[in-house]
Amino acid sequence: MSCYWIVKGTVTNTGDAPGRNVVIRFMLIDDADDMIRSTETILIPRFQAGETKMFTANPLPGDCDRQYRAEITVMHDIP
C-alpha cells in the first residue's frame, strides 16, 4: 500500500546574476537505507538574482510503514 507525502521548499538565488535553466529536484529519501524513494523535478527557464520562490512538489509516493526525509537539490545553467 502506498502513502503520499507533500514536500514544500523555498529556493533563493543568492547570486548577483540570473540563473538560466534552473533545475530544482525534490527527493523523498528512505531513512532506513538512505535511498531515494521518489523524486519530482521542476524546471525554471530564468531565475532572477535575489529572487525567492516557494515550491510544492506533486505528492511523492512512499510506503506507509517507512520513515522518510525530504531533500532538495538545485542546479543551474544547464544547457
Legacy VTK file of the C-alpha trace (Angstrom):
# vtk DataFile Version 3.0
C-alpha trace
ASCII
DATASET POLYDATA
POINTS 79 float
0.000 0.000 0.000
1.311 3.450 -0.889
1.067 6.665 1.070
1.924 10.087 -0.334
3.992 12.934 1.097
3.790 16.612 0.242
7.187 18.310 0.015
7.468 22.103 0.143
10.616 24.161 -0.222
11.946 27.661 -0.707
14.789 28.475 -3.082
16.613 31.820 -3.291
19.041 32.960 -5.979
21.731 34.492 -3.742
23.947 35.338 -6.698
24.277 38.665 -8.469
23.125 37.349 -11.853
20.071 35.472 -13.076
20.227 31.693 -13.201
19.240 30.128 -16.513
17.629 26.721 -16.914
17.363 26.164 -13.175
16.525 22.576 -12.203
15.045 22.001 -8.740
14.820 18.362 -7.684
12.654 17.282 -4.746
13.602 13.879 -3.286
11.879 11.640 -0.764
14.703 9.688 0.953
14.132 6.461 2.909
15.781 6.926 6.334
16.472 3.215 6.865
18.540 2.584 3.731
19.357 6.190 2.710
17.951 5.563 -0.784
15.824 7.883 -2.906
12.251 6.579 -2.922
10.712 9.111 -5.324
11.518 12.429 -6.993
9.998 15.377 -8.794
11.871 17.858 -10.961
10.847 21.454 -11.670
12.470 23.493 -14.475
12.612 27.292 -14.313
13.942 28.908 -17.522
15.127 32.081 -15.737
15.563 32.764 -12.001
16.384 36.411 -11.262
19.171 37.450 -8.875
17.800 37.949 -5.362
14.518 36.231 -6.226
12.935 33.759 -3.796
10.390 31.175 -4.916
8.321 28.723 -2.906
7.501 25.344 -4.413
5.252 22.426 -3.579
6.058 19.157 -5.312
3.318 16.859 -6.532
2.589 14.195 -3.892
5.566 11.814 -3.692
4.726 8.120 -3.181
6.271 6.028 -0.441
5.451 3.047 1.747
3.166 3.785 4.692
5.293 1.886 7.215
8.607 3.662 6.396
10.226 6.878 7.677
11.357 9.452 5.095
13.071 12.795 4.901
12.908 15.346 2.088
15.905 16.843 0.302
16.114 19.472 -2.408
18.946 19.987 -4.888
19.307 22.943 -7.245
21.360 23.089 -10.444
21.544 25.965 -12.906
22.875 26.966 -16.309
22.004 23.515 -17.636
22.481 23.546 -21.426
LINES 1 80
79 0 1 2 3 4 5 6 7 8 9 10 11 12 13 14 15 16 17 18 19 20 21 22 23 24 25 26 27 28 29 30 31 32 33 34 35 36 37 38 39 40 41 42 43 44 45 46 47 48 49 50 51 52 53 54 55 56 57 58 59 60 61 62 63 64 65 66 67 68 69 70 71 72 73 74 75 76 77 78
